[in-house]
Amino acid sequence: MNHPIIDDLLWRHSTKKYDAGRKVPENDLKVLFEAMRLSASSINSQPWKFVVIESDEAKIRMSNTFIHKHKYNQSHVFDSSQIILFSYNPRYTRENFAEVVDKGIVDKRTKPEVRESAFVNFIFAEFNTDETGNTSCWTKAQTYLALGNTLHTLARLKIDSTPMEGIDIDLINKEFESELTGYQCDVALAIGYHHPDEDFNAQLPKSRLSLDHVLVRI
């Protein structure tokens, strides 16, 4: 199939080795961050926070979280251009949704006189809140929608990336507690440009299950 979107998705791969000498231009970062902000989420809840690790100090802190496990991903910290922590609100409340509703009023999506009726959608959050007020099963899923959108955007921009669930969740959430402000990080994303000689994955052909195997049209 010949199509720019398909070409971009065939191009992308999980980078195994980055070129430490190349950084993502600021103009591309601005496009990326805006695309992340525009990601879809259930009831437009946007229960996420993205922490971008790019300073030397922050990268040292990130590197230190690999002291116990997943050391195969540690080199990405300094070789990649940025590491992005994708975090979610584990206790999403009506007050959090009120911020979304009120922003909708500012953006003229919602009329001020129907503000209260806009909260009818919050029932989807209530369905996914347990007896202790935990909403993680729902808000974490929204964060992966943002991650998928980010991966596609990076492919369009021809920026390499590596999604990483191979992180020490406990250490990351402890180390970046002040930046996460109560949000939970379970996955991170390295971005930058792959090393032309040492990224073995870039040379391998794309392999996916056939369309007939994964798609049913009825």
C-alpha positions in Angstrom: 0.0 0.0 0.0 1.3 3.4 -0.9 0.3 6.2 1.5 2.3 8.7 3.5 0.8 7.5 6.8 1.6 3.9 6.0 5.1 4.9 5.0 5.6 6.7 8.3 4.4 3.6 10.3 6.7 1.3 8.3 9.6 3.7 9.0 9.2 3.7 12.8 10.6 1.2 15.1 11.7 0.9 18.8 15.1 2.4 18.8 17.8 0.3 20.6 20.7 2.7 20.3 20.5 6.5 20.0 23.0 9.0 18.5 23.9 11.1 21.6 25.2 13.9 19.4 21.8 14.7 17.9 19.0 16.6 19.6 15.4 17.1 18.6 14.9 20.7 17.3 12.8 23.0 19.5 10.3 23.6 16.7 9.6 19.9 16.4 9.3 19.6 20.2 6.6 22.3 20.1 4.7 20.4 17.5 5.1 17.2 19.5 4.0 18.6 22.8 0.9 20.3 21.2 0.0 16.9 19.6 0.3 15.3 23.0 -2.0 17.9 24.5 -4.6 17.2 21.8 -4.7 13.5 22.5 -8.1 11.8 22.8 -9.4 10.7 26.2 -12.7 9.3 27.6 -15.1 12.2 28.3 -12.2 14.5 27.4 -10.9 13.8 30.9 -7.3 14.4 30.1 -6.2 12.7 33.4 -2.5 12.9 32.5 0.7 14.8 33.1 3.8 14.6 30.9 7.2 15.2 32.6 9.9 15.9 30.1 13.4 14.9 31.2 16.0 16.9 29.3 18.4 18.7 31.6 21.7 17.1 32.7 20.5 17.1 36.3 17.2 15.5 35.5 18.9 12.8 33.3 21.2 11.9 36.2 18.1 11.5 38.4 16.5 9.4 35.8 19.6 7.3 35.3 19.7 6.6 39.0 16.3 4.9 38.9 17.9 2.0 36.9 20.1 0.9 39.8 18.2 -2.3 40.5 16.6 -3.4 37.2 16.0 -2.8 33.5 19.5 -1.6 32.9 19.2 -2.4 29.2 17.2 0.8 28.9 19.6 3.0 31.0 21.7 4.1 28.1 18.7 5.8 26.5 18.7 8.3 29.3 21.8 10.1 28.1 21.9 9.0 24.5 18.4 10.1 23.6 17.3 13.7 23.3 14.5 13.6 25.9 12.8 11.1 28.1 9.1 11.7 28.6 7.3 10.3 31.7 3.6 9.5 30.9 1.7 9.7 34.2 -1.9 9.5 35.1 -4.1 10.7 37.9 -4.9 7.6 40.1 -7.8 9.4 41.9 -9.7 11.4 39.3 -12.5 13.3 40.9 -15.4 15.5 40.0 -13.2 18.5 40.9 -10.7 17.3 38.2 -13.5 17.0 35.7 -14.7 20.5 36.7 -11.4 21.9 35.3 -12.2 20.3 32.0 -15.8 21.7 32.0 -14.7 25.2 32.9 -11.9 25.1 30.2 -14.6 24.1 27.7 -16.6 27.2 28.7 -13.5 29.4 28.1 -13.0 27.7 24.7 -16.7 28.2 23.9 -17.3 24.5 23.6 -19.7 24.6 26.5 -22.2 27.3 27.2 -22.0 28.7 30.8 -25.7 28.3 31.4 -25.5 24.5 30.8 -22.4 24.0 33.0 -24.1 21.7 35.5 -25.6 19.4 32.8 -22.1 18.9 31.4 -21.3 16.8 34.5 -23.6 14.0 33.3 -20.5 12.6 31.5 -18.7 12.2 34.7 -20.7 9.0 35.2 -18.1 7.2 33.1 -15.5 8.1 35.7 -17.7 7.0 38.5 -18.2 3.6 36.8 -14.4 3.2 37.0 -13.9 4.3 40.6 -13.6 1.7 43.3 -14.8 2.0 46.9 -11.5 3.6 47.9 -11.7 6.3 45.2 -9.0 4.7 43.0 -9.5 5.3 39.2 -6.2 3.9 38.0 -7.7 1.2 35.8 -9.5 3.9 33.8 -7.0 6.8 33.9 -4.0 4.6 33.0 -5.9 3.5 29.9 -6.3 7.1 28.8 -2.6 7.7 29.2 -1.9 4.9 26.7 -4.1 6.7 24.2 -1.8 9.7 24.5 1.2 7.5 24.1 -0.1 6.0 20.9 -0.9 9.4 19.5 2.6 10.5 20.5 4.3 7.6 18.7 2.4 8.4 15.5 3.3 12.0 15.7 6.9 11.2 16.2 6.8 9.0 13.1 5.3 11.8 11.0 8.1 14.1 12.3 10.8 11.4 11.5 11.9 11.3 15.2 12.9 8.0 16.6 11.4 6.7 19.9 11.4 3.8 22.4 8.4 3.1 24.6 9.7 1.8 27.9 7.6 -0.2 30.4 11.0 -1.5 31.4 11.5 1.1 34.1 11.5 0.9 37.9 8.1 2.3 38.6 8.7 2.6 42.4 12.0 4.4 42.0 10.7 6.8 39.3 7.7 7.8 41.2 9.8 8.4 44.3 12.5 10.3 42.5 10.2 12.5 40.6 7.5 12.8 43.3 7.6 16.6 43.3 7.2 16.9 39.5 4.5 14.2 39.3 2.4 15.8 42.2 0.5 12.7 43.0 0.2 11.3 39.5 1.5 7.8 38.7 4.1 7.0 36.0 4.1 3.4 34.7 5.6 4.0 31.2 8.2 6.3 29.8 9.2 7.3 26.2 12.7 8.0 24.9 12.9 10.2 21.8 15.7 11.3 19.6 17.6 9.9 16.6 18.9 6.4 16.2 22.6 5.6 15.9 23.2 4.8 12.2 25.5 1.9 12.9 24.6 0.6 16.4 20.8 0.5 16.3 20.3 -3.0 15.0 16.5 -2.8 15.1 16.6 -0.1 12.4 17.9 -2.6 9.9 15.3 -5.3 10.5 12.2 -5.6 8.3 8.9 -4.7 9.8 6.9 -7.7 11.0 3.3 -7.7 12.0 0.5 -10.3 12.0 -1.5 -10.2 8.8 -4.6 -8.0 8.5 -6.8 -11.0 8.1 -5.5 -12.3 11.4 -6.3 -9.1 13.4 -9.3 -7.5 11.5 -12.8 -8.8 11.2 -15.3 -6.9 9.0 -19.0 -7.8 9.6 
